[in-house]
């Protein structure tokens, strides 16, 4: 009789433990999915604020000491920064589109990316007031960090999406290596040009952004299904 009671208690304990484990598994799955939605909303909100802040920093010709020529120069700098940030938003959304859930690692990388992107309005204002070599150089550093973090987020997305495909780690590492080398070379050249010809460097950033918009980085959704 005592053994039967003990067996019954053990069965109830195991059943209760299994129920808790199943509930935790559902919560973990729900957490990862909901964090993906929250991350998308956060990215859209932060980038919208960045774009708004940049346009508010453009000095108007009606202000003291601001000529129409200064205004047009500031507008050009604003448009360069606007399309840079808008292109980052486009690339980021394409990379995250393939995922149904996000990990803590991807969230941390995304926060670092947003932090680098968030200083662009401040650096844009600096270039509007004083388009010096140092201002464009610092802008280039922020642009490089944002590009580097975007590349890391892209790598996370590739790895998550293709983690069950045979041979995908090699394909993933080869693409990452080539892309990283290109990003390093281009940004090193742009940062160097900031000291030599800062105004032409701004034009180079605009042309690079236009190129990236029409020829974006390949993501998982661009792959052909065979």
C-alpha positions as CSV (number, residue, x, y, z in Angstrom):
1,X,0.0,0.0,0.0
2,X,2.8,2.4,0.9
3,X,4.6,1.5,-2.3
4,X,1.5,2.3,-4.3
5,X,1.2,5.7,-2.6
6,X,4.8,6.4,-3.3
7,X,4.5,5.4,-6.9
8,X,1.4,7.6,-7.3
9,X,3.2,10.5,-5.8
10,X,6.2,10.0,-8.0
11,X,3.9,9.9,-11.1
12,X,2.3,13.2,-10.1
13,X,5.7,14.8,-9.5
14,X,7.0,13.7,-12.9
15,X,3.7,14.8,-14.5
16,X,4.0,18.2,-12.8
17,X,7.6,18.5,-13.8
18,X,6.8,17.7,-17.4
19,X,4.0,20.3,-17.4
20,X,6.4,23.0,-16.1
21,X,9.0,22.1,-18.7
22,X,6.4,22.3,-21.5
23,X,5.2,25.6,-20.2
24,X,8.7,27.0,-20.1
25,X,9.4,25.8,-23.6
26,X,6.3,27.6,-24.8
27,X,7.3,30.7,-23.0
28,X,10.8,30.7,-24.4
29,X,9.4,30.2,-27.9
30,X,6.9,33.0,-27.4
31,X,9.6,35.3,-26.0
32,X,11.8,34.9,-29.0
33,X,9.0,35.5,-31.4
34,X,7.7,38.6,-29.5
35,X,11.2,40.0,-29.2
36,X,11.5,39.9,-33.0
37,X,8.3,42.1,-33.3
38,X,9.6,44.5,-30.6
39,X,13.0,44.7,-32.3
40,X,11.4,45.6,-35.6
41,X,9.3,48.3,-34.0
42,X,12.3,49.7,-32.1
43,X,14.4,49.9,-35.3
44,X,11.6,51.7,-37.2
45,X,11.1,54.1,-34.3
46,X,14.7,55.0,-33.7
47,X,15.5,55.4,-37.3
48,X,12.4,57.6,-37.8
49,X,13.6,59.8,-35.0
50,X,17.1,60.0,-36.4
51,X,15.8,61.2,-39.8
52,X,13.5,63.7,-38.1
53,X,16.3,65.1,-35.9
54,X,18.6,65.5,-38.9
55,X,16.1,67.7,-40.9
56,X,15.5,69.9,-37.8
57,X,19.2,70.6,-37.7
58,X,19.3,72.3,-41.1
59,X,19.9,76.0,-40.5
60,X,17.4,78.3,-42.3
61,X,18.4,81.3,-44.4
62,X,16.3,83.5,-42.1
63,X,18.6,82.8,-39.2
64,X,21.3,85.3,-38.4
65,X,24.6,84.6,-40.2
66,X,23.2,82.0,-42.5
67,X,23.4,82.7,-46.2
68,X,21.4,80.9,-48.9
69,X,24.7,79.3,-50.0
70,X,25.2,77.9,-46.4
71,X,21.6,76.7,-46.5
72,X,22.1,74.8,-49.7
73,X,25.3,73.3,-48.5
74,X,23.6,72.1,-45.3
75,X,20.7,70.7,-47.4
76,X,23.3,68.7,-49.4
77,X,24.9,67.3,-46.3
78,X,21.4,66.5,-44.9
79,X,20.4,64.6,-48.1
80,X,23.6,62.6,-47.9
81,X,23.0,61.6,-44.3
82,X,19.3,61.0,-45.0
83,X,19.9,58.5,-47.8
84,X,22.7,56.9,-45.8
85,X,20.4,56.3,-42.8
86,X,17.4,55.3,-45.1
87,X,19.6,52.8,-46.9
88,X,20.7,51.3,-43.5
89,X,16.9,50.9,-42.6
90,X,16.3,49.2,-45.9
91,X,19.1,46.7,-45.6
92,X,18.3,46.0,-41.9
93,X,14.7,45.2,-42.6
94,X,15.6,42.9,-45.5
95,X,18.0,41.0,-43.3
96,X,15.5,40.6,-40.4
97,X,12.6,39.7,-42.7
98,X,13.7,36.1,-43.0
99,X,13.7,35.5,-39.2
100,X,10.7,34.5,-37.1
101,X,12.6,34.9,-33.9
102,X,15.8,36.6,-32.6
103,X,18.4,35.7,-30.2
104,X,20.0,37.8,-27.4
105,X,23.2,38.0,-29.5
106,X,21.3,39.5,-32.4
107,X,19.5,42.0,-30.1
108,X,22.8,43.2,-28.6
109,X,24.3,43.6,-32.1
110,X,21.3,45.5,-33.2
111,X,21.5,47.9,-30.2
112,X,25.2,48.6,-31.1
113,X,24.2,49.2,-34.7
114,X,21.5,51.7,-33.5
115,X,23.9,53.4,-31.2
116,X,26.4,54.0,-34.1
117,X,23.5,55.2,-36.3
118,X,22.2,57.5,-33.6
119,X,25.3,59.7,-33.6
120,X,24.9,60.5,-37.2
121,X,22.5,63.5,-36.6
122,X,25.1,65.1,-34.3
123,X,27.9,64.5,-36.8
124,X,25.7,65.8,-39.6
125,X,25.1,69.0,-37.6
126,X,28.8,69.4,-37.1
127,X,29.4,69.0,-40.8
128,X,26.7,71.6,-41.5
129,X,28.3,74.1,-39.2
130,X,31.9,73.3,-40.0
131,X,32.5,70.8,-42.9
132,X,36.1,70.2,-41.8
133,X,38.3,67.2,-42.2
134,X,37.8,66.1,-38.6
135,X,34.0,66.4,-38.9
136,X,33.9,64.2,-42.0
137,X,36.5,61.8,-40.5
138,X,34.3,61.3,-37.4
139,X,31.3,60.9,-39.6
140,X,33.2,58.2,-41.5
141,X,34.0,56.4,-38.3
142,X,30.4,56.2,-37.3
143,X,29.5,55.1,-40.8
144,X,32.1,52.4,-40.7
145,X,30.9,51.1,-37.3
146,X,27.3,51.0,-38.5
147,X,28.3,49.1,-41.6
148,X,30.4,46.7,-39.6
149,X,27.5,46.0,-37.2
150,X,25.1,45.6,-40.2
151,X,27.4,43.0,-41.6
152,X,27.5,41.1,-38.3
153,X,23.7,41.2,-38.1
154,X,23.5,39.9,-41.6
155,X,25.9,37.1,-40.6
156,X,23.6,36.3,-37.7
157,X,20.6,36.2,-40.0
158,X,22.4,33.9,-42.5
159,X,23.5,31.6,-39.8
160,X,20.1,31.4,-38.2
161,X,18.3,30.9,-41.5
162,X,20.7,28.3,-43.0
163,X,21.7,26.4,-39.9
164,X,20.0,23.2,-41.1
165,X,21.3,23.4,-44.7
166,X,24.2,21.1,-45.5
167,X,27.2,23.0,-46.6
168,X,25.8,26.3,-45.5
169,X,28.5,27.2,-42.9
170,X,31.1,27.2,-45.7
171,X,28.9,29.3,-48.0
172,X,28.1,31.6,-45.1
173,X,31.8,32.1,-44.1
174,X,32.9,32.7,-47.6
175,X,30.3,35.4,-48.2
176,X,31.1,37.0,-44.8
177,X,34.8,37.1,-45.5
178,X,34.5,38.7,-48.9
179,X,31.9,41.3,-47.7
180,X,34.0,42.1,-44.7
181,X,37.1,42.7,-46.8
182,X,35.2,45.0,-49.2
183,X,33.7,47.0,-46.3
184,X,37.1,47.4,-44.7
185,X,38.8,48.6,-47.9
186,X,36.0,51.0,-48.9
187,X,35.7,52.6,-45.5
188,X,39.4,52.9,-45.0
189,X,39.6,54.8,-48.3
190,X,36.7,57.1,-47.4
191,X,38.2,57.8,-44.0
192,X,41.5,58.7,-45.6
193,X,39.8,61.0,-48.1
194,X,38.1,62.8,-45.2
195,X,41.5,64.4,-44.4
196,X,42.4,65.1,-48.0
197,X,39.2,66.3,-49.6
198,X,36.3,66.4,-47.1
199,X,33.7,67.9,-49.4
200,X,34.4,65.4,-52.2
201,X,34.3,62.6,-49.5
202,X,30.7,63.6,-48.7
203,X,29.8,63.2,-52.4
204,X,31.5,59.8,-52.3
205,X,29.3,58.7,-49.4
206,X,26.2,59.8,-51.3
207,X,27.3,57.9,-54.5
208,X,28.1,54.8,-52.4
209,X,24.7,54.9,-50.8
210,X,23.0,55.2,-54.1
211,X,24.9,52.2,-55.4
212,X,24.1,50.2,-52.3
213,X,20.4,51.0,-52.7
214,X,20.2,49.8,-56.3
215,X,22.6,46.9,-55.8
216,X,21.9,45.8,-52.2
217,X,23.7,43.2,-50.3
218,X,22.4,39.7,-51.0
219,X,20.3,38.3,-48.1
220,X,18.7,34.9,-47.5
221,X,15.5,35.9,-49.5
222,X,17.6,36.6,-52.6
223,X,18.7,33.0,-52.8
224,X,17.3,30.7,-55.5
225,X,15.5,27.6,-54.3
226,X,16.6,24.5,-56.1
